[in-house]
Amino acid sequence: MKQDLQLLYEVGSLRFLKRTWSQFLTPEFANTAEHTLRVIWISLVLGRHEESNRTEALMKMALIEDLCQSRTGDINGMQAAYTTRDKKRATQDILGPTSLHEDLLPLWEELEAGDTLEAKIIKDADYLDMYFELKEQEFRGSSLNAAWKEVMEKFYARKLQTKSGRNMLKELETAGPLDWYFSARS
C-alpha cells in the first residue's frame, strides 16, 4: 500500500508540471494533469466513433500516456532533437512497485508500440488536445494559433491515424470554445 500512496502523490505532482507550450510566449496552457484529463475525454469520444469496444483500456492508456513526465519532464519537438528520455524505464519505475503494475504496464507497452486501434486513438487524442488549446488561446486573443497553423498542418495533422481524429480536427476549424455554453439550456 505504501508504494500505491507514493504513486498517487506522484500523479498529483503532474498538476505542477508545466507543458512546454509555456515556452512559446504564454504560461497559460494546461498543465500535464489538465492535459491528461482532456486526452481521456477525447479518447472516449474517438473510441465511440471508431467503434472500439475497449473503453476501459482507452481510459487507462490515456491516464498513463504522460505519466512518465513526472520524472522525464515534457519536451516539445525541437527539444526532442536534443534530448534523450527513457520513458520506458521511468514508467516501469513509477508503476513497478505498485499494485497497478500488472494491469497498466502492458497497456503502456501497447500504447508505445502504437499498433492497436486504441493506441492510435490515444495518440490522436494527444495531438488533438493541442488543437483545442490553440483554439482556446486564439479565443483569448493570442496569435499563437495563426503562428502555429502551418506547423500543425504540416506535421501534426498528418500524424492523425483515425478517421474520427481527422474528422474532429476538421470540425474544430469552425467550433468555438464557448459553443457548449451558448447551446446549453438556460
C-alpha positions as CSV (number, residue, x, y, z in Angstrom):
1,M,0.0,0.0,0.0
2,K,2.9,2.4,0.7
3,Q,4.0,2.3,-2.9
4,D,0.4,2.9,-4.1
5,L,0.3,6.1,-1.9
6,Q,3.6,7.2,-3.4
7,L,2.1,6.7,-6.9
8,L,-0.9,8.8,-6.0
9,Y,1.3,11.6,-4.8
10,E,3.4,11.4,-7.9
11,V,0.3,11.6,-10.1
12,G,-0.7,14.6,-8.1
13,S,2.6,16.3,-8.9
14,L,1.6,16.4,-12.5
15,R,-0.6,19.4,-11.6
16,F,2.6,21.4,-11.1
17,L,4.3,20.2,-14.3
18,K,4.1,22.9,-17.0
19,R,3.8,21.7,-20.5
20,T,6.4,23.1,-22.9
21,W,3.8,25.3,-24.6
22,S,4.5,27.9,-21.9
23,Q,7.9,28.4,-23.6
24,F,6.0,29.9,-26.6
25,L,5.1,33.3,-25.2
26,T,2.4,32.4,-22.7
27,P,2.3,30.5,-19.5
28,E,-1.4,30.0,-19.6
29,F,-1.6,26.5,-21.1
30,A,-2.9,23.4,-19.3
31,N,-0.5,21.6,-17.0
32,T,0.1,17.9,-17.6
33,A,-2.7,16.7,-15.3
34,E,-5.2,19.0,-17.1
35,H,-4.0,17.8,-20.5
36,T,-4.4,14.2,-19.4
37,L,-8.0,14.8,-18.4
38,R,-9.0,16.1,-21.8
39,V,-7.0,13.4,-23.6
40,I,-9.1,10.9,-21.7
41,W,-12.3,12.6,-22.9
42,I,-11.2,13.0,-26.5
43,S,-10.2,9.3,-26.4
44,L,-13.6,8.2,-25.2
45,V,-15.3,10.2,-28.0
46,L,-12.9,9.0,-30.7
47,G,-13.3,5.4,-29.3
48,R,-17.0,5.6,-29.7
49,H,-16.8,6.9,-33.2
50,E,-14.1,4.3,-34.1
51,E,-16.3,1.6,-32.5
52,S,-13.7,0.4,-30.1
53,N,-15.0,-2.0,-27.5
54,R,-12.1,-1.4,-25.1
55,T,-13.3,1.7,-23.2
56,E,-11.6,0.7,-20.0
57,A,-8.3,0.1,-21.8
58,L,-8.7,3.5,-23.6
59,M,-9.1,5.3,-20.3
60,K,-6.2,3.6,-18.7
61,M,-3.9,4.2,-21.7
62,A,-4.9,7.9,-21.6
63,L,-4.2,8.0,-17.9
64,I,-0.7,6.6,-18.3
65,E,0.3,8.2,-21.6
66,D,2.2,11.1,-20.0
67,L,2.7,9.6,-16.5
68,C,6.4,9.3,-17.0
69,Q,6.7,13.1,-17.4
70,S,6.7,13.4,-13.6
71,R,10.3,12.1,-14.0
72,T,11.2,12.9,-17.5
73,G,9.5,16.3,-18.0
74,D,7.6,17.4,-21.0
75,I,9.6,18.2,-24.2
76,N,8.5,19.7,-27.5
77,G,9.5,18.7,-31.0
78,M,12.6,20.9,-31.0
79,Q,13.7,19.7,-27.6
80,A,13.3,16.1,-28.7
81,A,16.0,16.6,-31.3
82,Y,18.5,17.3,-28.5
83,T,17.1,15.3,-25.6
84,T,17.0,11.6,-24.8
85,R,14.4,10.4,-22.3
86,D,13.9,6.9,-21.0
87,K,10.1,6.8,-20.9
88,K,10.0,3.1,-20.5
89,R,12.3,3.0,-17.5
90,A,10.5,5.9,-15.9
91,T,7.1,4.2,-16.4
92,Q,8.4,0.9,-15.1
93,D,10.0,2.6,-12.1
94,I,6.7,4.5,-11.3
95,L,4.4,1.5,-11.7
96,G,6.8,-1.3,-10.8
97,P,6.3,-1.4,-7.0
98,T,2.6,-0.6,-7.1
99,S,-0.5,-2.8,-7.2
100,L,-1.3,-1.4,-10.6
101,H,1.8,-2.6,-12.3
102,E,0.4,-5.8,-13.9
103,D,-2.7,-4.0,-15.1
104,L,-1.1,-0.8,-16.5
105,L,2.4,-1.7,-17.8
106,P,1.1,-3.9,-20.6
107,L,-1.3,-1.2,-21.7
108,W,1.6,1.3,-21.7
109,E,3.7,-1.1,-23.8
110,E,0.7,-1.5,-26.2
111,L,0.4,2.3,-26.4
112,E,4.1,2.7,-27.2
113,A,4.0,0.0,-29.9
114,G,1.2,2.0,-31.5
115,D,-0.3,-0.9,-33.5
116,T,-3.7,-1.2,-32.0
117,L,-6.8,0.9,-32.7
118,E,-6.8,2.1,-29.1
119,A,-3.1,3.1,-29.2
120,K,-3.8,5.1,-32.3
121,I,-6.9,6.8,-30.7
122,I,-4.7,7.9,-27.7
123,K,-2.0,9.3,-29.9
124,D,-4.7,11.2,-31.9
125,A,-6.3,12.5,-28.7
126,D,-2.9,13.7,-27.6
127,Y,-2.4,15.7,-30.8
128,L,-6.0,16.9,-30.9
129,D,-5.7,18.4,-27.4
130,M,-3.0,20.7,-28.8
131,Y,-5.6,22.0,-31.4
132,F,-8.1,22.5,-28.6
133,E,-5.6,24.6,-26.7
134,L,-4.6,26.7,-29.7
135,K,-8.3,27.4,-30.4
136,E,-8.7,28.5,-26.7
137,Q,-5.6,30.7,-26.9
138,E,-7.0,32.3,-30.1
139,F,-10.3,33.0,-28.3
140,R,-8.3,34.7,-25.6
141,G,-6.7,37.0,-28.2
142,S,-3.4,35.1,-28.7
143,S,-1.9,35.0,-32.2
144,L,-0.4,31.6,-31.4
145,N,-3.0,29.7,-33.4
146,A,-2.2,31.7,-36.6
147,A,1.6,31.3,-36.0
148,W,1.3,27.5,-35.4
149,K,-1.3,26.8,-38.0
150,E,1.2,25.9,-40.7
151,V,3.3,23.8,-38.4
152,M,0.2,22.0,-37.1
153,E,-1.0,21.2,-40.6
154,K,2.4,20.2,-41.9
155,F,3.4,17.9,-39.1
156,Y,0.7,17.1,-36.6
157,A,-2.4,16.9,-38.7
158,R,-0.6,14.3,-40.9
159,K,0.1,12.2,-37.8
160,L,-3.6,11.7,-37.1
161,Q,-4.3,8.0,-37.6
162,T,-8.0,7.6,-37.3
163,K,-10.8,8.8,-39.5
164,S,-12.6,10.1,-36.4
165,G,-9.5,12.1,-35.4
166,R,-9.3,13.7,-38.8
167,N,-13.0,14.5,-38.7
168,M,-12.7,16.0,-35.3
169,L,-9.8,18.2,-36.5
170,K,-11.9,19.4,-39.4
171,E,-14.8,20.2,-37.1
172,L,-12.5,22.1,-34.8
173,E,-11.9,24.6,-37.5
174,T,-15.4,26.1,-37.0
175,A,-16.1,25.1,-33.4
176,G,-15.6,27.7,-30.6
177,P,-14.5,27.3,-27.0
178,L,-17.9,28.7,-25.8
179,D,-20.2,26.8,-28.2
180,W,-21.1,24.5,-25.3
181,Y,-22.2,27.4,-23.2
182,F,-24.3,29.2,-25.8
183,S,-26.1,26.0,-26.8
184,A,-26.8,24.8,-23.3
185,R,-30.3,25.1,-21.8
186,S,-30.6,28.1,-19.6
